[in-house]
Amino acid sequence: MSYPVETYERLAGEAREIIARYPQGHARSALLPMLHLVQSEDGYVSANGIALCAELLGITRAEVSAVATFYTCLLYNSPSPR
């Protein structure tokens, strides 16, 4: 499952803007703001968001997941319906 094309393009564009804020060779530093971006889209850090971050930063999904689960400010799992 992945984002619809329009959503993917918008998020990828915003993520590239975030990456551009960091010096060359330090793009990975953009990961936390990118995780906040995908969380603002989905309400939590979804598998789609993890895949997007990994793809744009050239790192593995496992590396992205490790960061997402470390920070308590991020909702890693889908919120339970109430």
C-alpha positions in Angstrom: 0.0 0.0 0.0 1.3 3.5 -0.8 0.1 7.0 -0.9 -2.1 8.2 -3.7 0.0 9.8 -6.4 -1.0 13.4 -5.6 -0.4 12.9 -1.9 3.0 11.2 -2.5 4.1 14.1 -4.8 3.1 16.7 -2.3 4.7 15.0 0.6 7.9 14.2 -1.4 8.1 17.9 -2.4 7.7 19.0 1.2 10.2 16.4 2.3 12.8 17.6 -0.3 12.4 21.1 1.0 13.1 19.8 4.5 16.2 17.9 3.2 17.4 21.0 1.5 17.8 22.8 4.8 20.7 20.6 5.8 24.2 20.7 4.5 25.2 18.3 1.8 26.1 14.9 3.3 23.8 15.5 6.3 20.5 14.8 4.7 19.8 12.1 7.3 19.5 14.9 9.8 16.2 15.7 8.1 14.6 12.4 9.3 12.9 13.7 12.4 11.2 16.6 10.7 10.2 14.3 7.9 8.6 11.9 10.4 6.7 14.9 11.8 5.5 15.7 8.3 4.2 12.2 7.6 2.6 12.1 11.1 0.8 15.3 10.3 -0.6 13.7 7.1 -1.6 10.3 8.6 -2.2 11.1 12.2 0.7 8.7 13.1 3.9 7.4 11.5 2.5 5.0 9.0 4.2 2.3 6.9 3.7 4.6 3.9 5.4 7.4 5.8 8.3 5.2 6.7 8.7 4.1 3.2 8.7 7.6 1.9 11.3 8.8 4.3 13.5 5.8 3.6 13.3 6.3 -0.1 14.1 10.0 -0.1 16.9 9.6 2.3 18.4 6.5 0.8 18.2 4.5 4.1 16.4 1.4 5.0 12.9 1.2 6.4 14.4 -0.4 9.5 16.6 2.6 10.1 13.6 4.9 9.8 11.5 2.7 12.1 14.3 2.7 14.7 14.1 6.5 14.9 10.3 6.6 14.9 10.0 4.1 17.8 12.7 5.9 19.8 11.0 9.3 20.0 8.0 9.5 22.3 6.7 12.6 20.4 5.9 10.4 17.5 2.9 8.0 17.3 4.3 4.9 15.7 1.1 2.8 15.7 -2.2 3.7 14.3 -4.4 5.3 17.0 -7.0 2.9 18.3 -10.6 3.8 17.4 -12.7 4.8 20.3 
